[in-house]
Each structure stands twice: as structure tokens, then as C-alpha cells.
Amino acid sequence: MFSLFKQELAIDLGTANTLIIQDGKVVVDEPSIVAIDRRTGQTIAVGKRAMMMHEKTHENVKTVRPLKDGVIADFQAAESMIKGFINMLGTRRRFFTHLKMVVCIPSGITEVEKRAVFESADHVDSKETYLIHEPMAAALGIGLDVEEPVGHMVIDIGGGTTEIAVIALSGIVCDQSIRIAGDELTSDIINYMKREHNLLIGERTAEQIKIHVGSALPKLDNPPEDFPVNGRDMMTGIPKQTVVSYSEIAHALDKSIAKIEDAILKALEQTPPELASDIYRTGLYLTGGGALLRGLDKRIGAKTKLPVHVAEDPLRAVVRGTGIALKNTERFTFLIDRRSV
């Protein structure tokens, strides 16, 4: 009987996208954004609907991205966003009384930031809340056996943070968490278009450029076609169109990618020698949306002289791993629950 009144959710609360798994299926995959009415403070829309309003609002409506660098920056907006996503699961929610959640967090998170996640979960009536570190969830999601005494290095490039961790025996041996990831690459593109083309573009357009012609290398074997970009001319103030190529974008993203490479080398330097020999055999595993950037695996491989594997569905690796952790909360010792904070 108890299982009838129990609802279990695995949540990957990301800077760019939030994914929720229920009963082994991804039931929510939406951008992490909320639209709020300034006059009443009410939430008008969350997810895709709010994203359509982003950077197109009038003075009475504002769009808020509640997570910055992988952690909750706007507490109220985060709460209403989580509530909105849970409401998307349909009317069945009303009949459940016991909500159990596993939420994904960056490995460099502070105690205060952990508490903010727990409190947000409390406000949506979660009775049991567990936290899992992103690299651990990513490792589970791509099918690595995290409990064995073998070292694996996972690089999760998300929207707000890049998480690099060496995992063995159900624990993170050494890690690097840097706040350079998808959002930083997007702002690099905005600045490049401003500097080189005198063209003012918004976040959404920069994101489209990254998807269509984003590259980590100036020369690719299968180059994408040039991409037309619409924006406002900074000299005349009139809307205009410019065409950009992938090699231009590779030049724009070069410095940020170099910082990610430095963090990987730093994590490898901290790795104990026995685990380093394992990593030499197993290679590096790339997950997260950033893993989809063209040529990134080759560039990291050339820098580290190690094999680099890109996960099959890198965008969903973390939430899949969170779902596995949800089913085995008793077994996995690396989950953080309210009692241990």
C-alpha cells in the first residue's frame, strides 16, 4: 500500500536545463528559466514557455534564471521553477503524500549552497531528499562501476560549471570544479560578435551559433556550413545579418577551452599514481552538453595524450545516473542526505 502513496523523482537541476526522471523515464526536459510578473510577483511560465519570452519582455514581465554556476542564486525563483516542473507531471501528484527526491549538485558546492537545495526541496513537500555530486551521477549514467577499486576520470561540462573528478571505490578521490562551461562559451560568442563584427546579439542567438557552428578546433574533418546571424549593427543601430564560420567561433572559444584543459591537467597532477595508471588504460570520459562541442574530444586528447570517450547521450548522462542512485539509495554511500549536512 505504501508504494501507492510514494512518488520518487531524480532531478538534475542544471544551470541551463532541468531534467526529471520518474519510474525510469525522463518526464521533464526543460530550460531552467522562470517568467515572473513584476506587479504581482506571480510565476507566469517556466521552462520552454519562459525561454520563448527570454530577452523579449516588456517592463511588467521579467525572466529569471534561478541557477548560476550550478547553484541556486535566486531562492524564490528556484522554488517556483521546481514546483512548476513537478506540476508538469500531471494530476497524479495530488494523491501522493510521500515524495522522495535525489538532486544533483556540483562537487565544489559549499554547505550553505547545499542547505539552499535542501530547503527548496522542503518547500515542495519532499519527505526524503538526497544529494549526489554531478561527476558521480555522470559516472553512473555512462555505465561505469563506481564501487570497484579502479580509477575513472569523468569530465562533466554543463551550463554553469565544468566538473572534473577521479572516481574510485564509491568516492571522489580528487576533483576540480571550475565555473567555465556552456554559459561562459555563450558570452565569449556574444563578445566576439561585438568586437569583430560590430553586431549586438542576445543569449539565445549566441546559443544557436554554438549549436550550429561551435567548434573547439579551427580545422575539422566534417566542417558544418556557415551560419547566418541576425542582430543589431552597433554603428548604425539598424538590424543586419552576418555570416560566421566554425573556425571563427573556434577562435572565439579558444581561451575558455584552454582554461578547461588546464583544470583537467591540474586534476591529473593531483591523482595518486596507482589511479593514474588506471586512467592511462581507461581514458577520460566526457559528459554534459559541452561534450557535444565539435572537436573537443580531439583537442583534449591531443593535450593529455590520453584516449577521450564521449558519452552516448551526454546531455542525459547525469540525470540517468541520478535515476540509478534514486533506485539504490540504501546501497550507495556517497549520497548526501539531510542528516549528514
Secondary structure, 3 states (H helix, E strand, C coil): CHHHHEEEEEEEECCCEEEEEECCEEEEEEECCEEEECCCCCEEEECHHHHHHCCCCCCCEEEECCEECCEECCHHHHHHHHHHHHHCCCHHHHHCCEEEEEEEECCCCCHHHHHHHHHHHHHCCEEEEEEEEHHHHHHHHCCCCCCCCCCEEEEEECCCCEEEEEEECCEEEEEEEECCCHHHHHHHHHHHHHHHHCEECCHHHHHHHHHHHCECCCCCCCCCCCEEEEEEECCCCCEEEEEECHHHHHHHHHHHHHHHHHHHHHHHHHCCHHHHHHHHHHCEEEECHHHHCECHHHHHHHHHCCCEEECCCHHHHHHHHHHHHHHCCCCCCCCEEHHHC
